[in-house]
Amino acid sequence: MQRMPLIAIEEHWIMPELTAALTALPAEARDESLAFNELGDHQHRLRDLGEGRIAAMDAQGIDVSILALTPPGTQPLPAGEALRLSRAANDVAAAAAAAHPSRFRCLSTLPMSAPHEVVGELHRAAELGHVGTMVYGRAGDRFLDDPAYDDFFAAAAELRQPVFLHPQLPSAAVRDASYRGIDTMTDLALATFGWGWHLDAATAALRLILRGTFDRHPDLRMVLGHWGEMLLFWLDRADSLSRIAGLPRPVSDYLRSNFFITTSGMFNPALLQHALSVTSIDRLLFSTDYPFQQPTSDEIATFLGHLPSDVDRRKFASDNASALFGL
């Protein structure tokens, strides 16, 4: 199998000033999943936007990393603070990409708790060189499909800025209803990486489809991690929602035409085969979810070997990401 370029599109970092602001929020607004950033050597790896991260990429065989803040971004913060820290994060990420232009690109952070500021910061970040943006399914009690964000989606489509919809901790009400009562750490794990994160992101994506977002903005391009956050595995049922919602097409058509799917370091060939049965190789992207997943170069090469041809491997490894993000 020939060596080919490798672009990883969901590689996380943190900004200490933002972490401090998130940690200082009242308990009812705080995101407890921030605790995962403290495990092992994650804190050190997340802060490194220089030689240490590049050395890790070299060891894995990754040529380019597209950097994105860890969840929950700035979305839980009050509007003014969210805007200030989104701007600061976008400046830091742009500086890292400028310092290492052959190795880094970045996704912007947007002040989603200040809807009237989102389009302006999206434009500013694009001018700084950000190749897309990362958002979450909810800012406070406002869902991503709220009409307040429609101008954002229009701008993202016009600017050709792909929107990565990343999981976040479910709301307190949902956690109370579904994710508590075992023990503190199991409750948190169940609500996050074990289940809740992914169901929350899938629901946010499904709500965008049902609200007609992609009928109004057919050129809008979204990215879902973790093999589509469960949606690819439930389309037979989700398609039945289209008639109820009055959509002109099945839900699965929107998944195939407006969404790209990435691995998030889950290198399971069974998941790959299912994804290929639902969507096309042109919609699949490589990522490791660094540093929360740290696959070795051998593990990556083994997974790439499950793709049926060098053409498909190259599409998955780099060509699709290059085209999507304009690299």
C-alpha positions as CSV (number, residue, x, y, z in Angstrom):
1,M,0.0,0.0,0.0
2,Q,1.5,3.3,-1.1
3,R,2.2,6.2,1.3
4,M,-0.2,9.0,0.8
5,P,-0.9,12.4,2.5
6,L,-2.9,12.3,5.7
7,I,-5.1,15.1,6.9
8,A,-6.7,14.9,10.3
9,I,-9.7,17.2,10.7
10,E,-10.7,17.0,14.4
11,E,-7.6,17.6,16.4
12,H,-8.3,19.5,19.7
13,W,-6.6,22.2,21.7
14,I,-7.4,24.4,24.7
15,M,-6.8,28.0,25.7
16,P,-6.1,28.4,29.4
17,E,-8.0,31.7,29.6
18,L,-11.1,30.1,28.2
19,T,-10.7,27.1,30.5
20,A,-10.6,29.5,33.5
21,A,-13.8,31.3,32.3
22,L,-15.6,28.0,31.8
23,T,-14.5,26.7,35.2
24,A,-15.7,29.9,36.9
25,L,-19.3,29.5,35.6
26,P,-22.0,28.8,38.2
27,A,-22.5,25.1,38.8
28,E,-25.7,24.9,36.8
29,A,-23.9,26.3,33.7
30,R,-20.6,24.5,34.1
31,D,-19.6,21.7,31.7
32,E,-18.4,18.8,33.8
33,S,-16.8,17.1,30.8
34,L,-13.9,19.6,31.1
35,A,-12.6,17.1,33.7
36,F,-11.6,14.8,30.7
37,N,-9.0,17.4,29.6
38,E,-7.1,16.8,32.9
39,L,-6.7,13.0,32.4
40,G,-3.2,11.7,31.7
41,D,-1.1,14.0,29.6
42,H,-4.1,15.5,27.9
43,Q,-3.6,19.0,29.4
44,H,0.0,19.2,28.1
45,R,-0.9,17.9,24.7
46,L,-4.0,20.2,24.4
47,R,-2.0,23.3,25.1
48,D,0.8,22.5,22.7
49,L,0.4,24.2,19.4
50,G,4.0,23.8,18.3
51,E,6.8,21.3,18.1
52,G,5.4,18.7,20.5
53,R,2.2,18.4,18.6
54,I,4.1,18.3,15.3
55,A,6.3,15.5,16.7
56,A,3.1,13.5,17.6
57,M,1.8,14.0,14.1
58,D,5.1,12.8,12.6
59,A,4.9,9.7,14.8
60,Q,1.4,9.0,13.5
61,G,2.2,9.8,9.9
62,I,-0.2,12.8,9.8
63,D,0.8,15.6,7.4
64,V,-1.8,18.3,8.3
65,S,-4.0,18.7,11.4
66,I,-7.1,20.9,11.4
67,L,-7.2,22.3,14.9
68,A,-10.4,22.9,16.9
69,L,-11.1,23.8,20.5
70,T,-12.3,21.2,22.8
71,P,-16.0,21.2,23.8
72,P,-17.9,23.2,24.8
73,G,-16.1,26.0,23.1
74,T,-17.4,29.4,24.2
75,Q,-21.1,28.4,24.0
76,P,-22.0,28.3,27.7
77,L,-20.5,31.8,28.4
78,P,-22.5,35.0,28.6
79,A,-22.7,36.9,25.3
80,G,-20.0,39.5,25.9
81,E,-17.5,37.0,27.3
82,A,-18.3,34.5,24.6
83,L,-17.5,37.1,21.9
84,R,-14.3,38.3,23.6
85,L,-12.9,34.8,24.1
86,S,-14.0,33.5,20.7
87,R,-12.0,36.3,19.1
88,A,-9.0,35.5,21.3
89,A,-9.2,31.8,20.5
90,N,-9.5,32.5,16.8
91,D,-6.4,34.8,16.9
92,V,-4.4,32.2,18.8
93,A,-5.3,29.4,16.4
94,A,-4.6,31.5,13.3
95,A,-1.2,32.4,14.7
96,A,-0.4,28.7,15.2
97,A,-1.4,28.0,11.6
98,A,0.6,30.9,10.4
99,A,3.7,29.7,12.3
100,H,3.4,26.2,10.8
101,P,1.6,26.7,7.5
102,S,2.4,23.4,6.1
103,R,1.2,21.5,9.2
104,F,-1.8,23.3,10.7
105,R,-5.1,24.7,9.7
106,C,-7.9,25.6,12.1
107,L,-11.7,25.7,12.7
108,S,-13.1,28.9,14.2
109,T,-14.8,29.3,17.5
110,L,-18.1,31.3,17.4
111,P,-20.0,33.2,20.1
112,M,-23.2,31.3,19.7
113,S,-24.6,32.7,22.9
114,A,-24.5,36.1,21.1
115,P,-26.4,35.2,17.9
116,H,-26.1,38.8,16.5
117,E,-22.3,38.6,16.7
118,V,-21.9,35.1,15.0
119,V,-21.8,36.1,11.4
120,G,-19.3,38.9,12.0
121,E,-16.9,36.6,13.8
122,L,-17.4,33.9,11.1
123,H,-16.3,36.5,8.5
124,R,-13.4,37.7,10.6
125,A,-12.1,34.2,11.3
126,A,-12.4,33.3,7.6
127,E,-10.3,36.4,6.8
128,L,-7.7,35.1,9.3
129,G,-7.5,31.9,7.4
130,H,-9.8,29.6,9.3
131,V,-11.0,26.9,6.9
132,G,-14.3,26.1,8.7
133,T,-16.0,26.4,12.1
134,M,-17.0,24.1,15.0
135,V,-20.2,24.5,16.8
136,Y,-22.4,22.6,19.2
137,G,-26.1,21.7,19.2
138,R,-27.2,24.2,21.9
139,A,-26.1,27.4,23.5
140,G,-27.9,27.7,26.8
141,D,-31.5,26.9,26.0
142,R,-31.3,27.9,22.4
143,F,-31.1,25.0,19.9
144,L,-28.8,25.3,16.9
145,D,-31.9,25.1,14.6
146,D,-33.3,28.3,16.2
147,P,-34.2,30.9,13.6
148,A,-31.7,33.2,15.3
149,Y,-28.9,31.2,13.6
150,D,-30.3,31.1,10.1
151,D,-28.1,34.1,9.0
152,F,-25.1,32.1,10.3
153,F,-26.0,29.1,8.1
154,A,-26.5,31.4,5.1
155,A,-23.1,33.0,5.7
156,A,-21.4,29.7,6.2
157,A,-22.8,28.4,2.9
158,E,-21.9,31.6,1.1
159,L,-18.3,31.6,2.5
160,R,-18.0,27.9,1.8
161,Q,-17.0,27.4,5.5
162,P,-17.9,23.8,6.5
163,V,-19.7,23.6,9.9
164,F,-18.5,20.8,12.2
165,L,-21.3,19.9,14.6
166,H,-19.5,18.5,17.6
167,P,-21.1,16.7,20.6
168,Q,-21.5,18.4,23.9
169,L,-22.8,17.5,27.4
170,P,-26.6,17.1,27.3
171,S,-28.7,19.7,29.2
172,A,-29.2,19.4,33.0
173,A,-32.9,18.4,32.4
174,V,-31.9,15.6,30.0
175,R,-29.2,14.4,32.4
176,D,-31.7,14.3,35.2
177,A,-34.1,12.3,33.1
178,S,-31.7,9.8,31.6
179,Y,-28.1,9.9,32.9
180,R,-28.1,10.1,36.7
181,G,-28.5,7.6,39.5
182,I,-25.6,5.2,39.1
183,D,-22.5,7.0,40.5
184,T,-20.9,10.3,39.8
185,M,-18.3,9.2,37.3
186,T,-20.4,6.6,35.6
187,D,-23.2,9.1,35.3
188,L,-20.8,11.6,33.6
189,A,-19.3,8.9,31.3
190,L,-22.8,7.8,30.3
191,A,-23.8,11.3,29.5
192,T,-20.7,12.0,27.5
193,F,-18.4,9.7,25.5
194,G,-20.3,6.5,26.4
195,W,-23.6,7.7,24.9
196,G,-25.1,11.1,25.6
197,W,-22.6,13.2,23.7
198,H,-23.4,11.4,20.5
199,L,-27.2,11.2,20.8
200,D,-27.2,14.9,21.6
201,A,-25.2,15.7,18.4
202,A,-27.3,13.4,16.3
203,T,-30.5,15.0,17.6
204,A,-29.1,18.5,16.8
205,A,-28.3,17.4,13.2
206,L,-31.7,15.8,12.8
207,R,-33.4,19.0,14.0
208,L,-31.5,21.0,11.4
209,I,-32.8,18.8,8.7
210,L,-36.4,18.8,10.0
211,R,-36.4,22.6,10.2
212,G,-35.6,22.8,6.5
213,T,-32.1,24.3,7.0
214,F,-30.7,22.5,4.0
215,D,-33.7,23.4,1.8
216,R,-33.1,27.1,2.5
217,H,-29.3,26.7,2.3
218,P,-28.6,23.8,-0.2
219,D,-24.9,24.6,-0.4
220,L,-24.4,24.4,3.4
221,R,-21.8,21.7,4.3
222,M,-21.8,20.0,7.7
223,V,-19.5,17.6,9.3
224,L,-20.4,14.9,11.9
225,G,-17.8,13.0,13.9
226,H,-17.9,9.5,15.4
227,W,-19.2,7.9,12.2
228,G,-22.2,10.2,12.0
229,E,-23.1,10.3,15.7
230,M,-25.5,7.3,15.4
231,L,-27.6,8.8,12.5
232,L,-26.1,6.6,9.8
233,F,-27.4,3.6,11.8
234,W,-31.0,4.7,12.1
235,L,-31.9,6.2,8.8
236,D,-34.6,3.6,8.0
237,R,-36.6,5.1,10.9
238,A,-35.4,8.7,10.5
239,D,-36.6,8.8,6.9
240,S,-40.1,8.4,8.1
241,L,-39.9,11.8,9.7
242,S,-39.6,13.5,6.3
243,R,-43.3,13.2,5.5
244,I,-44.4,14.4,8.9
245,A,-42.1,17.4,8.7
246,G,-43.2,18.2,5.1
247,L,-39.7,17.8,3.7
248,P,-39.3,17.4,-0.1
249,R,-36.7,14.6,0.4
250,P,-35.9,11.8,2.8
251,V,-33.7,12.5,5.8
252,S,-31.1,10.1,4.3
253,D,-30.8,12.3,1.2
254,Y,-29.8,15.3,3.3
255,L,-27.2,13.1,5.0
256,R,-25.8,12.1,1.7
257,S,-25.8,15.5,0.1
258,N,-25.0,18.0,2.9
259,F,-23.0,16.0,5.5
260,F,-19.5,14.7,5.7
261,I,-18.7,12.0,8.2
262,T,-15.4,11.5,10.0
263,T,-14.0,8.7,12.1
264,S,-12.9,10.6,15.3
265,G,-10.3,7.9,15.9
266,M,-12.8,5.0,15.9
267,F,-10.9,2.7,13.5
268,N,-13.4,-0.1,13.3
269,P,-13.7,-1.6,9.8
270,A,-17.3,-2.7,10.5
271,L,-18.2,1.0,11.0
272,L,-16.4,1.8,7.8
273,Q,-18.3,-0.8,5.8
274,H,-21.6,0.4,7.2
275,A,-20.8,4.0,6.4
276,L,-20.0,3.0,2.8
277,S,-23.3,1.2,2.5
278,V,-25.2,4.4,3.5
279,T,-23.1,7.2,1.9
280,S,-20.2,7.4,-0.5
281,I,-16.5,7.3,-0.1
282,D,-16.5,11.0,-1.2
283,R,-18.2,11.9,2.1
284,L,-15.8,10.2,4.5
285,L,-12.9,11.9,6.3
286,F,-10.0,10.9,8.5
287,S,-9.6,12.2,12.0
288,T,-8.0,11.0,15.2
289,D,-9.8,13.2,17.9
290,Y,-6.4,14.0,19.3
291,P,-5.4,13.8,22.1
292,F,-8.3,11.8,23.4
293,Q,-7.5,9.1,20.8
294,Q,-3.9,8.6,19.9
295,P,-3.7,5.8,17.3
296,T,-0.3,4.7,16.2
297,S,0.9,4.9,12.6
298,D,0.6,1.1,12.4
299,E,-3.0,1.2,13.6
300,I,-3.8,3.9,11.1
301,A,-2.1,2.0,8.2
302,T,-4.0,-1.2,9.1
303,F,-7.3,0.7,9.0
304,L,-6.5,2.3,5.7
305,G,-5.9,-1.2,4.4
306,H,-9.6,-1.9,4.8
307,L,-10.5,0.6,2.1
308,P,-10.9,-1.2,-1.3
309,S,-8.5,0.7,-3.5
310,D,-5.7,3.3,-3.5
311,V,-8.1,5.8,-5.0
312,D,-10.5,5.3,-2.1
313,R,-7.7,5.4,0.4
314,R,-6.4,8.7,-1.0
315,K,-9.9,10.2,-0.9
316,F,-10.4,9.2,2.7
317,A,-6.9,10.1,3.8
318,S,-6.6,13.6,2.3
319,D,-8.4,14.4,-1.0
320,N,-11.9,14.7,0.5
321,A,-10.7,17.0,3.3
322,S,-8.6,19.0,0.9
323,A,-11.6,19.7,-1.3
324,L,-14.0,20.3,1.5
325,F,-11.8,22.8,3.4
326,G,-10.1,24.3,0.4
327,L,-6.6,23.3,1.4
